[in-house]
């Protein structure tokens, strides 16, 4: 299951994009976005890296 991104909390810092080993995320329009959901390995590195708590897994 890919991460869920709360756009209201995301400040577009890109920390999640940098740590994702599977290139699941990218910055689009100044916010993080899931661009390759099928590649997600659910390592949760993006969730841990996000300083705003904008990324969750459900």
C-alpha positions in Angstrom: 0.0 0.0 0.0 1.5 3.4 -1.0 1.7 6.3 1.5 -1.1 8.8 1.9 0.0 12.4 1.8 -2.0 15.2 3.6 -1.5 18.1 1.2 -2.6 20.5 3.9 0.4 19.5 6.1 3.0 19.0 3.3 5.3 22.0 2.9 7.1 20.6 -0.1 10.5 20.2 1.6 11.3 17.0 -0.4 12.7 15.0 2.5 10.3 12.1 1.6 11.4 12.1 -2.0 15.1 12.0 -1.1 14.8 9.0 1.2 12.4 6.8 -0.8 14.4 3.9 -2.2 11.8 3.0 -4.8 11.1 6.4 -6.4 7.5 6.3 -5.3 7.3 10.0 -4.5 8.0 13.3 -6.4 7.3 16.9 -5.9 4.5 18.2 -8.0 3.1 21.7 -7.7 5.3 22.3 -4.6 3.9 19.3 -2.7 4.8 15.6 -2.4 2.8 13.3 -4.6 2.7 9.5 -5.1 3.9 9.0 -8.7 4.7 5.3 -8.7 2.4 3.6 -6.2 3.1 0.0 -7.4 6.8 0.4 -6.6 6.2 1.1 -2.9 7.8 -1.5 -0.6 6.2 0.0 2.5 9.5 0.7 4.2 8.0 3.8 5.8 11.2 5.8 5.3 9.1 8.7 3.9 6.8 8.7 6.9 9.8 8.9 9.2 11.5 11.6 7.2 8.6 14.0 7.0 9.1 16.8 9.5 5.4 17.8 9.3 3.8 14.5 9.8 2.1 14.7 6.4 2.7 11.1 5.4 0.8 8.1 6.8 0.2 4.5 5.9 -3.3 3.1 6.3 
